[in-house]
Every structure is written in C-alpha cells, then in structure tokens.
C-alpha cells in the first residue's frame, strides 16, 4: 500500500497584544452560512473555545446543549452558556475546524480597537504548538497536520 506524504504544518505568525496576548486572523461560519471575519484571541487560560454571542446568533449557529464554566475572577461562581457548533478558519489555512464553542457575551468588544469574534481555548490548542517571543512581542502558532 502506498502512503501519501505527510501534510506540511501550517505556521501562523503574528504580533502579541500587550494586554491580551496572541491575536490570529480568521473566520467563523456555520453549515452553509456566510463567514464572519475577525480576530481570534489565543487564550491559554481557557479550557474551551468561545464565540461572540452576537456572531453566534447572527450566523444562527446551532445549539445542542449548554456548558458550565468558571472564570478566574469569578471567585468560584459558575456560569451556564449555550454551546454552539461552528466552523473556524485560521489565517491563510484552507481547512475549516469544527468545534463546540461557548457563547460568550461581549467578546467582540473585549479587546478595545479590535474585532475579536472568537477565542481559542485548550480544546483546540492542545493540538497546536504555540511559541511566544516576549522581547519581540511576536508569536507563532503551528496548526496540527
């Protein structure tokens, strides 16, 4: 049996936001819907990825349940939010990653001056290699092959 050669790794590079960290260009869409383009915040403190509530509802992303989550600043309080099924496209990579996304209010406006439409958490990042160069304020994100 003949094996096809391994797919080359996709490497995204970018600048670090001084207060929020890595921001990656990308798009979110549902089955057969137009995409909403913007920035994704790479959040190594989040266990799950999230999508802005307005984006999720505007794209009519399907919900198949809810997620219970906590934030570090909430002092043990838990929150419940709809889980939305969506597709993410990152940088110039042509692939579309299907993920369950927590619906998060005001994510779009959280990073002042930037159109943040989604947040990448460990449910996606555990397949990637993130390299941060603090002195030059740059990063690279190697996507899975």
N, C-alpha and C positions, 0 to 999 in steps of 0.2 A: 504494500500500500504506500502510496506517495503522500508525503506530508507537505502542506503548504508552508512557506517560510513564515516565521512569527511576524506579527504586525509591529511596525516601529512604534515606539512610545511617543505619545503626544506631550509636548512640553509647553506649558503656558507660562509666560513671564509677565511681571507687572510691578507696579510701584505699591509700596505699603502706605496706607493711610496712617498718619501718625497716631491717631486715637483709636482706630478701629481694626487695623491690620490689613491683610490682603484683600483686594477687590478684583474680581475677574469679570470680564465682559461675557455676556451670554444671553440666552433667551429661554422663556418658559412657554409651553403650549400644552394643549390637551389633544385628545383624539380629533383630528380634522379641524382644529381651530387655528386661527392666526396666532402668531407668536407675539409675546410682549418682550421687547429687548430692554436690557438694562445691565446693572451690575449685580453680581452675587458676592456677598460677604463670606469669606472663608473663616468659619468660626470653630476653632479647635476646642472651645468650651461647650459646644452644643452636641448632644448625643444624636439628635435628629435634625434633618434639614427642614427648612420652612419656606413658605411663600407668603408674600404680602396678601392680606385679606382682600383688598380691592382688586389685585391682579387675579387671584383665585376665582373670585366671583365674576369678574369681567370676562374671564375665559370659560366660565361655567365648568370648572374642574370638578369631576365627580367626587363625592364624599362617600366613604364606605365605613365610617366609624369615627371615633374620637380618640385623641391622645391625651394622656395626663402628663403634665410636665412641670418642672420647677426651675426657677431662675435663682442664681446665686444670691441675688439681692433680696429675694422674697422671704428670707428667714423661715424656711420650711413650708411656706404656703404652696399648695399645688393649684394648677390651672387646668382646665379642660378646653380643648380646641378641636375643631373638625380636622380630620385627616383628609387631605386632597391628593388624588392621583394625578401626577403631571409628568411631563417630559422636559428635560433640561438639555440645552445645547450649550457647550462651553467654548469660548474663544473661536478659533477657526476650525475646530474639530467637527467633522461632519456627523458624528454619532449623536444619538439622542438617548439620554439616560432616563429610564422610567423609575420614578421614586414616589414614595408616600411622603407628603410634605405637611407639616403642621401649619395651619392657617394662623398667621401672626398679624395682629393689628399694627398699623403704622410703621411697618418695616420699611416701606418706601421712603419715609421721611426721617428715619432714624439717623442716617449719616448725612448731615447737612451738606447741601450742594451737590449731592449725587443721587441718581435714580437707582436705588437698591430695590430689586424686585424679589430676590430670594437669598437665602442663607444656606451655605453648605455645612452640614454637621458630619459627625463621625460615621453615620450610616452610609455616607458616600466617601468621606475622606479616608476611611480605613483601607481603601483600595489604592490610594494615591501616595505619592512621595512629595511632601512639602518641604522646600528648602527656603529659609529666610536669611537674608543678609542684612542684619541690622544697620551696620555703618553706612551702607549704600542705599538703605531704605528700598530694597527690591526683594522680590521673591520669585520662585519658580514652583509650579505645580505640575508634576508628572502624572498624567492620567493613566489608568490601567490599560493594558494592551488588549 
